Amino acid sequence: MKKLVLWASLGGAAALCAPWVQAGPDATWTQPQKPFRIYGNSWYVGTRGLGAVLITSPQGHVLIDATLPENARQIEANIEALGFRVKDVKLILNSHAHSDHAGAIAALAAASGASVSASEAGAKALMLGGNDPEDPQYGEAPKFPPVAKVGVVADGGSARVGDIAVQAHYTPGHTPGSTSWTWQSCEANRCLHMVYADSITAFSNDTYRYSNNAEHPHREQDFRKTFANVASLPCDILITPHPDASDFLDKVALRDQGKQPNPLVDAQACKTYAATGGVKLDKRLQQEKQGKH
């Protein structure tokens, strides 16, 4: 039987190295989601299954991630439904250069006139349209429209629009360019630490190994550092590229129902997320040791 790639969300238990009869994205990846305020000047503008966050200011806005290529108009509509203008998006940032998170960046950059920035490795992969030989999913990850020009934000550096400052934290593992982003949003004189933590699950093509990899001997070590980095982030509200990886929309629903304390505010969320990633990596490495990958 021919192996086909199941583009599973991070919430799934499946690994990409197994044969599947289903191909293509999860239905929730294109399912409309009414946009909403996360906290302060931070807004959710993604789909039901793929995250995208708008951070607003009078001087212009920052968009983090853009989901699939076919979702570009949906992201635009969500921004407009909140009362903002797409042309006021001045900067687009990316978590990692896979089609489900970067696919619509080129279209949204063209529609808004925004500049695009990412990590050093992420910028390269965006300009390649995801066709990056360094990616563990190389050869199976769907390509997407390449972004012609991408700026680089250094690890620990900040991307700024007006009074918005979004800090980059390189968190390689899922891809070499994976990046988590942090900023602060305020409401009624209370400022919270916002974290858009990138995917930290070890998915790959059929031949890639994280252990005993002569070409990329540092990949397992990179992942271990990533878990520690994510766990150490100042973290009041966690958002992830796949919302179900952090039960984000479930927590939002409980918040909107009036549950107290606010389930969306959780200082332990990043630590829990990192620990889950570590468990999944250990399981993957054990599978490799047993020759199951």
Salt bridges, closest charged atoms under 4 A:
GLU76 OE1 - ARG73 NH1 3.15
GLU80 OE1 - ARG73 NH2 3.20
ASP88 OD1 - ARG85 NH2 3.08
ASP100 OD2 - HIS101 NE2 3.25
ASP100 OD2 - HIS242 NE2 3.31
GLU134 OE1 - HIS216 NE2 3.01
GLU134 OE1 - ARG219 NH2 3.51
ASP135 OD2 - HIS98 NE2 2.60
ASP198 OD1 - HIS96 ND1 2.74
GLU220 OE2 - ARG224 NH2 3.51
ASP222 OD2 - HIS218 ND1 2.71
ASP256 OD1 - ARG255 NE 3.01
ASP282 OD1 - ARG224 NH2 2.83
GLU288 OE2 - ARG284 NE 2.91
